[in-house]
Every structure is written in structure tokens, then in C-alpha cells.
């Protein structure tokens, strides 16, 4: 067949065939390689714990870079006792164990064997004596042990050997596993599922959380804002079983006397009280917390975080921005900004 073609025609045929083959090769090379994790970013997981009758938060953050675990960050926030009008309560500390560093004082207590006496770590002298003691006794402060645990997790290992809750399987580490192994596994699972989280605590022990679900196509599919609180009774603290989102109307943000609508504060643990409150909200054109939270996150989902604007007080939204959202949102805005950074500005 080719013998009947002219030499120029034959050249054109081979050139066209070459372009076709090259084109196919490029398409193969440009195929997207399947990812282990949905997107690069920081994936946080946390746990609220009632330990020794006090509130505590454990956190593990896994940073994914170039579709691999780049780093792991472990931390813990303790609480301290506060007494108001003779009543014992608690509040989460302003600084975490990592932020406190040596000031956390994991081993800062009298030790008969070495002759060490507990020091005032807020003084330069006391802090130096404590550091020298750690060095002499070959002991590591909490944050130093956490660093070793992070390095262990970074390799992909999550199994820990424990003795009464204390880690025994990593050289130089004997701190208690306050859910860290569990949280690392969950944080990695979040990265594989495209679930970003950020948390912030306010008002002693209110835990605000923002969660964003991202698809494999890097599209934000859902955003959830929630708050979990707790209560102290007779000196014993417990986190609430339900959050503000799950409580819905039972949270009762506006459940107080309102003479204008002849409304009397209701017992929201009863069906009658709950329904009376719901009707009152409709009549007074007010939205419960869970409804305002949903309006806020839906706005960000549709318009992007950059379109969310605060009023000059830094607490409320610009007037008229989202109809029905009148509650203070300053802390929610700040937390969404953190989440946006975790996502590489993925909230838009």
C-alpha cells in the first residue's frame, strides 16, 4: 500500500503518527497521581477530658506536606482552681504545657534521694536550679518528651506500650498518654478524609470548634461551628454531654422574661416549656444559637471567608450582612481565620 504513495505523502503520514504518539505520552504523564491525603495542610484532632475532676484538653496536629506527614505537634491544656464567692470552679490555663516549657515543672517536687527541693520556677534562680536538676538526673521536661513522641508518630507509628497509662516503649519518654495515640490516628484519618478542625477555649472552659469538610476536588463541602461547655458541682467538673448544636432550642439563648411579648422564662427540660420557647422565638423574630451558627457557616460556604466582615466593635457582623445573625461572633471569626490558615486559605 505504502509503495503507491509519493515520498512527501509518506513523510506527512509518519509526522502525523509521531504527533499522535507524543500526544498520548503527554496525556499519560499528566495523569494525576492518586493522593494518600485529600490536601496538604494542618489536621487537628482534640479530646476534652474530665481528669481529677478538672477540665483538660489534649490535642494532636498532623501537618501534611507534598502528600506526606511532615510534622506532628502534641500539646495539652490543663486547668486551675478558681474560687468565686466561696464556690469552687475551674478555668483552663492561658498557656499550654508546650507553651509553658520548663515552667510546667513536671518534676518540680521535693526528692529525698537527690536532695532536690521544689523551686519557684517564676524566678530566674529557681528555674536554673530546676534545669540543672533535670540535666543531672537525666530527666526530660514534659515538652521535651512530647517532642520525642512527635518524632515517633511522624514515622507513622501509633502503637504505644503503657504501664498504668504511662508510656514505656519510647526511650526518654515516660509521660502519660492522655489520648495522644488515639488522637494521632484520628488526625491522620482526618487528613485522608479531608476534615480540617480548629478549636479555641473561652469563658473558663467553653470549647469552640470549627470543622470543614473538603472533597478530593479541593472543594469545601460543609462547615460546622459548635461549642461544648461544662459544669462544676460540689467541686467536681464535667463536660456537657451535648453541644449547643445538638441541644438546639434547649440551649435557650434568649430564654429570659420579655414583657413586650408577655414571655416568661420557661423550663426547657419539659416539652411544653420547649414548645412555648420555640413559638416565642418565632413571634419575636429571633433565632436560637444553632440556627445563627448554621446561617453563619452557610454564608462562608457560599461566599468565602474573605466576605465575612465584622462591625467596628470586633464582635458583631456588619449590619445587614447575614439576616438573623445578631449574636457576638468575634471568637468564631478568629477561629475560622485559624482554620483558613490550616487549610492554606481554602475557605476563600
C-alpha positions, 0 to 999 in steps of 0.5 A: 500500500505504502509503495503507491504513495509519493515520498512527501505523502509518506513523510506527512503520514509518519509526522502525523503518527509521531504527533499522535504518539507524543500526544498520548505520552503527554496525556499519560504523564499528566495523569494525576497521581492518586493522593494518600491525603485529600490536601496538604495542610494542618489536621487537628484532632482534640479530646476534652477530658474530665481528669481529677475532676478538672477540665483538660484538653489534649490535642494532636496536629498532623501537618501534611506536606507534598502528600506526606506527614511532615510534622506532628505537634502534641500539646495539652491544656490543663486547668486551675482552681478558681474560687468565686464567692466561696464556690469552687470552679475551674478555668483552663490555663492561658498557656499550654504545657508546650507553651509553658516549657520548663515552667510546667515543672513536671518534676518540680517536687521535693526528692529525698534521694537527690536532695532536690527541693521544689523551686519557684520556677517564676524566678530566674534562680529557681528555674536554673536550679530546676534545669540543672536538676533535670540535666543531672538526673537525666530527666526530660521536661514534659515538652521535651518528651512530647517532642520525642513522641512527635518524632515517633508518630511522624514515622507513622507509628501509633502503637504505644506500650503503657504501664498504668497509662504511662508510656514505656516503649519510647526511650526518654519518654515516660509521660502519660498518654492522655489520648495522644495515640488515639488522637494521632490516628484520628488526625491522620484519618482526618487528613485522608478524609479531608476534615480540617478542625480548629478549636479555641477555649473561652469563658473558663472552659467553653470549647469552640470548634470549627470543622470543614469538610473538603472533597478530593476536588479541593472543594469545601463541602460543609462547615460546622461551628459548635461549642461544648461547655461544662459544669462544676458541682460540689467541686467536681467538673464535667463536660456537657454531654451535648453541644449547643448544636445538638441541644438546639432550642434547649440551649435557650439563648434568649430564654429570659422574661420579655414583657413586650411579648408577655414571655416568661422564662420557661423550663426547657427540660419539659416539652411544653416549656420547649414548645412555648420557647420555640413559638416565642422565638418565632413571634419575636423574630429571633433565632436560637444559637444553632440556627445563627451558627448554621446561617453563619457557616452557610454564608462562608460556604457560599461566599468565602471567608474573605466576605465575612466582615465584622462591625467596628466593635470586633464582635458583631457582623456588619449590619445587614450582612447575614439576616438573623445573625445578631449574636457576638461572633468575634471568637468564631471569626478568629477561629475560622481565620485559624482554620483558613490558615490550616487549610492554606486559605481554602475557605476563600 
